[in-house]
Amino acid sequence: MSGCDHRHLLVIGAQRCGTTYLSRALDAHPDLTMARPSPPEPKVFCDAEAAARGAESYHRTWFAHARDEVLLGDKSTSYLEDPQAPRRAAEMLGEPEVVVLLRHPVRRAVSHWRFSTANGFEDRDLEEALLADLRDEQPWDPGRSSVSPVAYLRRGRYAEQLAPWTATFPATTHVLFLEELLADPEVLPGLVADVGLDPGRLPAAEGAVVNASPGEAPVLDASVTSTIEGYFQDSNARLADQLGRPLPW
């Protein structure tokens, strides 16, 4: 037992896959409240010391605003990439609902590059940056970010990142795709029902883009796109096998 008296929901990633949009949509449900302030993301389960402070500290720090909501939600995209985070979450929270939002990994990589460029982490052009990550892991400053801001392709290998979470929470891990979330108005109510809330109490979705990168998205050269898609082929196949369904891309 975790010793925690609340039900919890974790939106664990991936980065640049619409998690901010999803967390705001969930926060609008009267029976769910997300951690505040946001930003920043809590990232508690990426930090052994922070996780060791326990549930009381977690609630006091991030959910002081909570009233009578059924679920307390934490959106931290770094959780998906940390193989120790599921164990830490289980020790504190027991069996939270875990929501993973994924996106076409090449489109995610382009959005990631745009975000890193806009926030001063990147000065290389798109193709140079992506191909460099394809060749080798790129150096980065842990003092400036909790995870690598230049792991454009590695962070799109979802199958291996997802495995520790599905192993720890096999019954409560919910995997969604951004492409389907935006195209199908039944996806969000379906998720709400799956985590035990009444989808009829969900306000109408606004549909506006949230946390979009500035400017126009650049277009990759066709040969570069082909090379990068080849890099993701085995990971995508494993992901489809894990989920037992074809991927929307």
C-alpha positions as CSV (number, residue, x, y, z in Angstrom):
1,M,0.0,0.0,0.0
2,S,1.2,3.5,-0.8
3,G,-0.4,5.2,2.2
4,C,-2.0,7.7,-0.2
5,D,-5.7,8.5,0.3
6,H,-6.3,10.1,-3.1
7,R,-6.7,8.7,-6.6
8,H,-4.2,10.0,-9.1
9,L,-3.7,10.4,-12.8
10,L,-0.3,11.0,-14.5
11,V,0.0,12.4,-18.0
12,I,3.5,11.2,-18.6
13,G,4.3,12.3,-22.2
14,A,5.6,12.3,-24.8
15,Q,7.0,15.8,-25.2
16,R,5.6,17.9,-28.1
17,C,2.7,15.4,-28.5
18,G,-0.2,17.6,-27.2
19,T,0.1,16.8,-23.5
20,T,-0.5,20.5,-22.5
21,Y,-3.7,20.5,-24.6
22,L,-4.8,17.2,-23.1
23,S,-4.1,18.2,-19.5
24,R,-6.1,21.4,-19.9
25,A,-9.0,19.5,-21.3
26,L,-8.9,17.1,-18.4
27,D,-8.5,19.9,-15.9
28,A,-11.8,21.3,-17.1
29,H,-13.7,18.3,-15.8
30,P,-15.1,19.1,-12.4
31,D,-14.0,15.8,-10.8
32,L,-10.3,16.2,-11.8
33,T,-7.8,18.9,-11.0
34,M,-4.3,19.1,-12.4
35,A,-1.2,20.1,-10.4
36,R,-0.6,23.8,-10.0
37,P,1.3,25.9,-10.8
38,S,1.8,24.6,-14.3
39,P,4.2,25.5,-15.7
40,P,6.5,24.2,-14.2
41,E,5.8,20.5,-14.4
42,P,6.1,18.7,-11.1
43,K,8.6,16.0,-12.4
44,V,8.6,14.6,-8.9
45,F,9.1,11.0,-10.0
46,C,12.2,11.9,-12.0
47,D,13.9,13.0,-8.8
48,A,14.7,10.3,-6.1
49,E,15.0,13.0,-3.4
50,A,11.8,14.7,-4.3
51,A,9.9,11.4,-4.5
52,A,11.3,10.3,-1.1
53,R,9.6,13.3,0.6
54,G,6.4,11.4,0.3
55,A,2.7,11.9,-0.5
56,E,2.1,14.6,2.0
57,S,4.8,16.8,0.5
58,Y,3.6,16.0,-3.0
59,H,0.1,17.1,-2.2
60,R,1.1,20.1,-0.2
61,T,3.3,21.4,-3.0
62,W,1.2,20.7,-6.1
63,F,-2.4,20.2,-4.9
64,A,-3.0,22.8,-2.2
65,H,-5.9,24.1,-4.4
66,A,-7.7,20.8,-4.6
67,R,-11.2,20.5,-3.0
68,D,-13.4,17.5,-3.5
69,E,-12.2,16.3,-6.9
70,V,-12.0,12.6,-7.5
71,L,-8.7,12.6,-9.3
72,L,-5.5,14.6,-8.8
73,G,-3.5,14.9,-12.1
74,D,0.2,15.5,-12.7
75,K,1.4,16.2,-16.3
76,S,5.2,15.8,-16.6
77,T,6.4,14.7,-20.0
78,S,9.8,13.7,-18.6
79,Y,8.3,10.8,-16.7
80,L,8.0,8.7,-19.9
81,E,11.7,8.7,-20.5
82,D,12.8,7.9,-16.9
83,P,12.8,4.1,-16.3
84,Q,12.9,4.7,-12.5
85,A,9.8,7.0,-12.5
86,P,7.2,4.1,-12.6
87,R,8.7,2.5,-9.5
88,R,8.8,5.8,-7.6
89,A,5.2,6.6,-8.6
90,A,4.0,3.2,-7.5
91,E,5.7,3.5,-4.1
92,M,4.0,6.9,-3.4
93,L,0.7,6.6,-5.3
94,G,-0.1,2.9,-5.5
95,E,-1.8,2.4,-8.8
96,P,-2.4,5.8,-10.6
97,E,-4.1,6.1,-13.9
98,V,-1.3,6.7,-16.4
99,V,-2.0,8.5,-19.7
100,V,0.5,8.5,-22.6
101,L,-0.1,10.7,-25.6
102,L,2.0,9.9,-28.7
103,R,2.5,11.4,-32.1
104,H,4.1,10.6,-35.4
105,P,7.7,10.5,-34.3
106,V,9.1,12.5,-37.3
107,R,6.6,15.2,-36.8
108,R,7.3,15.1,-33.0
109,A,11.0,15.5,-33.8
110,V,10.4,18.6,-36.0
111,S,8.2,20.2,-33.3
112,H,10.9,19.4,-30.7
113,W,13.6,21.1,-32.8
114,R,11.3,24.2,-33.2
115,F,10.8,24.3,-29.4
116,S,14.5,23.9,-28.6
117,T,15.4,26.5,-31.2
118,A,12.8,29.0,-29.9
119,N,14.0,28.5,-26.3
120,G,17.7,28.9,-27.0
121,F,18.8,25.3,-26.8
122,E,19.5,24.8,-30.5
123,D,21.3,26.9,-33.2
124,R,21.8,24.2,-35.9
125,D,19.4,23.9,-38.8
126,L,16.7,21.2,-38.7
127,E,18.3,18.6,-40.9
128,E,21.8,19.0,-39.3
129,A,20.3,18.6,-35.8
130,L,18.3,15.6,-36.6
131,L,21.0,13.7,-38.5
132,A,23.5,14.5,-35.7
133,D,21.1,12.8,-33.2
134,L,20.8,9.9,-35.6
135,R,24.6,9.4,-35.5
136,D,25.3,9.7,-31.8
137,E,23.9,11.0,-28.5
138,Q,24.4,14.8,-28.4
139,P,25.9,16.6,-25.4
140,W,23.5,18.8,-23.3
141,D,23.6,20.7,-20.0
142,P,21.6,19.0,-17.2
143,G,21.7,22.3,-15.3
144,R,19.4,23.8,-17.9
145,S,16.9,21.0,-18.5
146,S,15.8,17.8,-16.8
147,V,16.1,15.8,-20.0
148,S,18.1,16.3,-23.2
149,P,16.6,19.1,-25.3
150,V,18.4,17.8,-28.4
151,A,17.4,14.1,-28.4
152,Y,15.1,14.7,-31.2
153,L,15.0,11.1,-32.6
154,R,15.8,9.1,-29.5
155,R,12.8,10.6,-27.7
156,G,10.5,9.3,-30.4
157,R,11.4,5.6,-29.8
158,Y,8.2,5.1,-27.8
159,A,8.2,1.3,-27.4
160,E,11.2,1.1,-25.1
161,Q,10.1,4.2,-23.1
162,L,6.6,2.8,-22.6
163,A,7.7,-0.7,-21.5
164,P,8.6,0.1,-17.8
165,W,5.2,1.9,-17.4
166,T,3.1,-0.9,-18.9
167,A,5.0,-3.4,-16.8
168,T,4.4,-1.5,-13.6
169,F,0.8,-0.4,-14.3
170,P,-0.6,-2.9,-16.9
171,A,-4.2,-2.3,-15.9
172,T,-4.2,1.5,-15.7
173,T,-2.0,2.6,-18.6
174,H,-3.9,4.3,-21.4
175,V,-2.1,5.1,-24.7
176,L,-3.6,7.7,-27.0
177,F,-2.4,9.3,-30.3
178,L,-2.5,13.0,-30.9
179,E,-3.7,12.4,-34.5
180,E,-6.8,10.5,-33.2
181,L,-7.4,12.9,-30.3
182,L,-7.7,15.9,-32.6
183,A,-9.6,14.0,-35.3
184,D,-12.2,12.1,-33.3
185,P,-14.3,13.9,-30.7
186,E,-15.0,10.6,-29.0
187,V,-11.4,10.0,-27.9
188,L,-11.4,12.4,-25.0
189,P,-14.7,11.3,-23.5
190,G,-13.6,7.7,-23.9
191,L,-10.5,8.4,-21.9
192,V,-12.5,10.2,-19.2
193,A,-14.8,7.2,-18.9
194,D,-11.7,4.8,-18.8
195,V,-10.3,6.6,-15.8
196,G,-13.6,6.3,-13.9
197,L,-15.1,9.8,-14.5
198,D,-18.4,10.8,-16.0
199,P,-17.8,11.9,-19.6
200,G,-21.1,13.7,-19.5
201,R,-19.6,16.3,-17.1
202,L,-16.8,17.1,-19.5
203,P,-17.2,20.7,-21.0
204,A,-17.1,21.0,-24.8
205,A,-13.5,21.0,-26.0
206,E,-12.3,24.3,-27.4
207,G,-10.1,22.7,-30.0
208,A,-7.5,25.5,-30.0
209,V,-3.8,24.7,-30.4
210,V,-2.0,24.9,-27.1
211,N,1.8,25.5,-26.6
212,A,2.4,25.6,-30.3
213,S,5.9,26.5,-31.6
214,P,6.2,29.9,-33.3
215,G,6.5,30.3,-37.1
216,E,6.0,27.9,-39.9
217,A,7.1,24.3,-39.6
218,P,10.1,23.6,-41.9
219,V,9.8,20.8,-44.5
220,L,12.4,18.0,-44.4
221,D,14.2,16.9,-47.5
222,A,12.5,13.7,-48.8
223,S,15.8,11.6,-48.5
224,V,16.3,12.8,-44.9
225,T,12.7,11.9,-44.1
226,S,13.2,8.5,-45.5
227,T,16.3,7.9,-43.5
228,I,14.7,9.0,-40.3
229,E,11.5,7.0,-40.9
230,G,13.8,4.0,-41.4
231,Y,15.3,4.7,-38.0
232,F,11.9,4.5,-36.3
233,Q,10.7,1.4,-38.2
234,D,11.6,-1.2,-35.7
235,S,10.5,0.9,-32.7
236,N,7.1,1.6,-34.4
237,A,6.7,-2.1,-35.1
238,R,7.3,-3.0,-31.5
239,L,4.9,-0.3,-30.3
240,A,2.1,-1.6,-32.6
241,D,2.8,-5.1,-31.2
242,Q,2.7,-3.9,-27.6
243,L,-0.6,-2.1,-28.1
244,G,-2.1,-4.8,-30.3
245,R,-3.3,-2.2,-32.9
246,P,-1.9,-0.4,-36.0
247,L,-0.4,3.0,-35.5
248,P,-2.3,5.9,-37.0
249,W,0.7,7.0,-39.0
